Amino acid sequence: MAYEHVWEQYVQHMRDMRGVEEAIALMHWDMRTIGVRKGSAWRAESIGILTAHHMTLATSEQLGAWIEELRTAPIAVWQRASVARMAHRYERLRAIPLEEYKAFVIACAEAETMWERGKSEGDFTLFRPYLERIVAFARAFAKQWGAGAAHPYDAWLADDDPNMTVARLDPLFGALRAELVPFMQDIAHAQQRGQSLPRVPISMQRTAQEQLLALIGFDASAGRIDESAHPFMTAINPCDVRVTTRYSEDDCTSALFSTLHEGGHALYEQRIAPMFHGTNVCTGASLAMHESQARLWENVIGRSPAFWNAHFRTLQSWMPPLRDTFIGHFVSAINSVQPSPIRTEADELTYNVHIMIRYELEKQLMSGALDVAQLPQAWNEAYARDLGIVPRDEAHGVFQDVHWAGGAFGYFPSYTLGNLIAAHIWETMCEAGLGTQLHDIPKIVHWLTEHVYTHGATMHTDAFLDRVCNDTLDTAPFMRYVKDKYEGLMHVGQTPRIQ
Ligand SMILES: [Zn+2]
């Protein structure tokens, strides 16, 4: 059969899979935003049924035959990337019996609901048996996927990016820890504690998030913003990209930076070249690349003096209680470095320690060195040792993230990898003269679209860094970025040069 015809059938098959993925994504979105608690058991079962159907499509003999034919066909580079990505998933899913995978997905949907309940009631024992089941599945899958791997956790890291392994991440995170922790302690020690920012009514914050998303180029006619316990972004389809945020009347920056983070993810999804729509490369290059875009908007751009220099008056018009706040005070407040118990609320320096704690715990969970029953204590010990914090309860400790309930092992490292990649990209953007252009957001978005977003998942993280940044993944650009920024902020002191 001519390879063009095989390709057409392969694309149609991807579209069939995508239709099921859309239904599942929409059900997940509903469950985590407006869903009805009593209906959640039925919903979990329905998600399991649809996932089983999706798995049948993703592991069909026919798909395997098309992959084999296309592997040697004279197809374009992006088509080759699509086939390689599909083959990777095909082989992983084929390694697990359908019934077992379906049971895992149902267990995850049930655990997510129980995570929410256990967290609000502050009772880990409610959630513990659900998490134990998921960890048991995760360890079993790691055995099936990771034959020959140096560490059982490698099998989960490879789920997203086959080039990421414990052997690569241990030295990378070790180097980061060695340089970042003393720097972070110096900054935390030297910074003056400013007064807090004014309270902003939640109704006012809601409107502000919509305006903030519009400012950074989010297309509201191809997406929406809602509220959830744990902010997230989901691309239901290329023209329906949804973000969520969460509000605190006492801290208007919580929603602002969650929105910038999820907005960064959303811009990536909304600006992938239409020629990739409906295929498996219509997504971010990797979780780490996706996080790099979220952290770029949240921190590198969103917490920079230059961004607020240009946009603080606009923010004041959206949130009138900030009218009497001096911009220097606002910039200091959003860049305050202090160890805190919650990852998503952490400053951009201590944030990485939160990730390294989770990375170590996940490694131990996967190797069997740590069991779920020991997790709350291990969590508290790690926080006391690395950040000098003892969480006041489990909701502020082991319960804070939904990832493990959703079976998302190997995800956490992508946040710190995302920070490192964002710094690589930012250096490249500065070399292109964009570091001083944060008043001109369309120009920033245009560059990111051309160099990052439009390519979707047609390149691996390493290939991307090589091609766009002419560099390999390293901690140096991140350390240069934070040193430059925080040393600049320290010199600014109480009478900033920022206007
Ligand atoms: Zn994110």
Residues whose N, C-alpha, C, O or C-beta is under 5 A from the ligand:
A	BS01	ZN	E291 A294
